[in-house]
Amino acid sequence: MRHTEFWERLDHALGTASSRSWASFFVMSELGDRTAQEALDAGVPPKQVWAAVWSALALPASER
């Protein structure tokens, strides 16, 4: 997964108005107590970050 696909999926899940804010403020233990944005900035692969986001948001399996 590329960064662009990650952001497209997050925009779809949360809406473009709040996806960036959520990614900057919501801390997930699965990402080492980092936000999605911090994890991406630290070089965590977008696919791994998406898996944590998917779990945190309890999204349907079809969005995995």
VOMILO-25903 format. One line per 4 residues: their letters; for each residue x, y, z of N, C-alpha, C, O. Coordinates in nm, 2 decimals, m for minus. Example, Ala and Ser with C-alpha at 12.3 -4.5 7.8 and 13.67 -1.06 7.14 Angstrom:
REM VOMILO-25903
AS) 1.32:m0.57:0.78:1.23:m0.45:0.78:1.32:m0.33:0.78:1.42:m0.33:0.85; 1.28:m0.22:0.71:1.37:m0.11:0.71:1.29:0.00:0.79:1.34:0.11:0.80
REM end
This chain:
REM VOMILO-25903
MRHT) 0.08:m0.12:0.00:0.00:0.00:0.00:0.09:0.12:0.00:0.19:0.13:0.07; 0.05:0.22:m0.08:0.12:0.35:m0.08:0.06:0.45:0.01:m0.06:0.43:0.05; 0.13:0.55:0.04:0.08:0.66:0.13:m0.05:0.72:0.07:m0.15:0.74:0.14; m0.06:0.73:m0.06:m0.18:0.79:m0.12:m0.30:0.70:m0.10:m0.41:0.75:m0.07
EFWE) m0.28:0.57:m0.11:m0.39:0.48:m0.09:m0.44:0.48:0.06:m0.55:0.48:0.09; m0.34:0.49:0.15:m0.37:0.50:0.29:m0.46:0.62:0.32:m0.57:0.61:0.38; m0.42:0.74:0.26:m0.50:0.86:0.29:m0.64:0.86:0.22:m0.73:0.91:0.27; m0.64:0.79:0.10:m0.77:0.78:0.04:m0.87:0.69:0.12:m0.98:0.72:0.14
RLDH) m0.81:0.58:0.18:m0.90:0.50:0.26:m0.94:0.57:0.39:m1.06:0.56:0.43; m0.85:0.64:0.45:m0.89:0.72:0.57:m0.99:0.82:0.54:m1.08:0.84:0.62; m0.97:0.90:0.43:m1.07:1.00:0.39:m1.21:0.93:0.37:m1.31:0.99:0.41; m1.21:0.81:0.31:m1.33:0.74:0.28:m1.40:0.70:0.42:m1.52:0.71:0.43
ALGT) m1.32:0.65:0.51:m1.37:0.61:0.64:m1.42:0.72:0.73:m1.52:0.71:0.80; m1.35:0.83:0.73:m1.38:0.94:0.82:m1.43:1.07:0.76:m1.48:1.16:0.83; m1.41:1.08:0.63:m1.45:1.20:0.56:m1.32:1.29:0.55:m1.24:1.29:0.64; m1.31:1.36:0.44:m1.19:1.45:0.42:m1.18:1.56:0.53:m1.07:1.60:0.55
ASSR) m1.29:1.60:0.58:m1.28:1.71:0.68:m1.22:1.67:0.81:m1.16:1.75:0.88; m1.23:1.54:0.85:m1.17:1.51:0.98:m1.06:1.40:0.98:m1.00:1.37:1.08; m1.03:1.34:0.86:m0.93:1.23:0.86:m0.79:1.28:0.90:m0.73:1.21:0.97; m0.75:1.39:0.85:m0.61:1.44:0.89:m0.60:1.48:1.04:m0.50:1.45:1.10
SWAS) m0.71:1.54:1.09:m0.71:1.57:1.23:m0.70:1.44:1.32:m0.62:1.43:1.41; m0.79:1.34:1.28:m0.79:1.22:1.35:m0.65:1.15:1.35:m0.60:1.10:1.45; m0.59:1.15:1.23:m0.46:1.09:1.21:m0.35:1.16:1.29:m0.25:1.09:1.32; m0.37:1.28:1.33:m0.27:1.35:1.40:m0.29:1.35:1.55:m0.20:1.38:1.63
FFVM) m0.41:1.31:1.60:m0.44:1.32:1.74:m0.48:1.19:1.81:m0.46:1.17:1.93; m0.52:1.09:1.73:m0.56:0.96:1.79:m0.44:0.87:1.81:m0.38:0.82:1.71; m0.41:0.84:1.93:m0.29:0.76:1.96:m0.33:0.61:1.97:m0.43:0.58:2.03; m0.25:0.52:1.91:m0.28:0.38:1.91:m0.17:0.30:1.96:m0.05:0.32:1.93
SELG) m0.20:0.21:2.06:m0.10:0.13:2.12:m0.03:0.04:2.01:0.09:0.00:2.02; m0.11:m0.01:1.91:m0.05:m0.09:1.81:0.06:m0.03:1.73:0.14:m0.10:1.66; 0.07:0.10:1.74:0.17:0.18:1.67:0.27:0.23:1.76:0.34:0.33:1.73; 0.29:0.17:1.88:0.39:0.21:1.97:0.35:0.34:2.04:0.43:0.43:2.07
DRTA) 0.22:0.35:2.07:0.17:0.47:2.13:0.19:0.60:2.05:0.23:0.71:2.10; 0.17:0.58:1.92:0.19:0.69:1.83:0.06:0.71:1.75:m0.03:0.62:1.75; 0.04:0.83:1.69:m0.07:0.85:1.60:m0.03:0.79:1.47:0.08:0.75:1.44; m0.13:0.78:1.38:m0.11:0.73:1.24:m0.01:0.82:1.17:0.08:0.77:1.11
QEAL) m0.02:0.95:1.19:0.07:1.05:1.12:0.21:1.03:1.18:0.31:1.03:1.10; 0.23:1.02:1.31:0.36:1.00:1.37:0.42:0.87:1.32:0.54:0.86:1.29; 0.34:0.76:1.31:0.39:0.63:1.26:0.44:0.64:1.12:0.55:0.59:1.08; 0.36:0.70:1.03:0.40:0.72:0.89:0.53:0.80:0.88:0.62:0.77:0.81
DAGV) 0.53:0.91:0.96:0.65:1.00:0.96:0.78:0.92:1.00:0.89:0.95:0.96; 0.76:0.82:1.09:0.87:0.75:1.15:0.91:0.63:1.05:1.01:0.56:1.08; 0.84:0.62:0.94:0.87:0.51:0.84:0.80:0.38:0.86:0.83:0.29:0.79; 0.70:0.38:0.94:0.61:0.26:0.95:0.54:0.24:0.82:0.48:0.34:0.77
PPKQ) 0.54:0.12:0.76:0.47:0.10:0.63:0.32:0.14:0.64:0.26:0.10:0.74; 0.27:0.21:0.54:0.13:0.24:0.54:0.04:0.13:0.56:m0.07:0.14:0.62; 0.07:0.01:0.51:m0.02:m0.11:0.53:m0.03:m0.14:0.68:m0.14:m0.18:0.72; 0.08:m0.13:0.75:0.08:m0.16:0.89:0.00:m0.06:0.97:m0.07:m0.09:1.06
VWAA) 0.02:0.07:0.93:m0.06:0.18:0.99:m0.21:0.16:0.96:m0.29:0.18:1.05; m0.24:0.12:0.84:m0.38:0.10:0.81:m0.44:m0.01:0.89:m0.56:0.00:0.93; m0.37:m0.12:0.91:m0.42:m0.23:0.99:m0.46:m0.18:1.13:m0.56:m0.22:1.19; m0.37:m0.09:1.19:m0.40:m0.04:1.32:m0.53:0.05:1.32:m0.61:0.05:1.41
VWSA) m0.53:0.13:1.21:m0.65:0.23:1.20:m0.77:0.14:1.18:m0.88:0.17:1.24; m0.77:0.04:1.09:m0.88:m0.04:1.07:m0.94:m0.10:1.20:m1.06:m0.10:1.22; m0.85:m0.15:1.28:m0.89:m0.21:1.41:m0.94:m0.10:1.50:m1.05:m0.13:1.56; m0.88:0.01:1.51:m0.92:0.12:1.60:m1.06:0.17:1.57:m1.14:0.20:1.65
LALP) m1.09:0.18:1.44:m1.22:0.23:1.39:m1.32:0.12:1.38:m1.44:0.15:1.35; m1.28:0.00:1.40:m1.38:m0.12:1.39:m1.45:m0.11:1.25:m1.57:m0.13:1.24; m1.37:m0.10:1.15:m1.42:m0.09:1.01:m1.46:m0.23:0.97:m1.41:m0.33:1.02; m1.55:m0.24:0.87:m1.59:m0.38:0.82:m1.47:m0.44:0.75:m1.38:m0.38:0.70
ASER) m1.48:m0.58:0.74:m1.38:m0.66:0.68:m1.36:m0.61:0.53:m1.25:m0.63:0.48; m1.46:m0.57:0.47:m1.45:m0.52:0.33:m1.35:m0.41:0.31:m1.31:m0.38:0.20; m1.32:m0.34:0.42:m1.23:m0.22:0.41:m1.09:m0.25:0.46:m1.01:m0.16:0.48; m1.07:m0.38:0.48:m0.94:m0.42:0.53:m0.84:m0.40:0.43:m0.72:m0.43:0.45
REM end
